[in-house]
Amino acid sequence: MTIPVRLVKDLIEFSDTIPDLQGIGVKVFSYCKIRDIQWLGQDIIKSVEIVQYRNLEDYFSEGAGDPVFRSFGRTNLPDEIRFFINQKEQYPSLFVN
């Protein structure tokens, strides 16, 4: 299975759902960097913490971008983020030090 991944400069684009007034949720694209990965064992992810940037215009002009921290468990981790977890050497700019 191929996972369609897209990078926007040095951010990972992933599919996200935000709540709406009806409680259904709206599908959107969100942008992030990986902040921390917790492991249960070898190759078993416990959780992943990301820095999600909500304002791309500010991020690219000033480096701020209204960041928020989010955590995902192994069951709800978006595939686009999972794809880059073991690729820190190839894509160091996608990780927050």
Buried (B, 14 or more C-beta within 10 A) or exposed (E): EEEEBEBEEBBBBBEBEEEEEEEEEEEEEBBBBBBEBEEEEEEEBEBBBBBBBEBBEBBBEEEEBEBEEEEBEBEEBBEBBBBBBEEEEEEEEBBBE
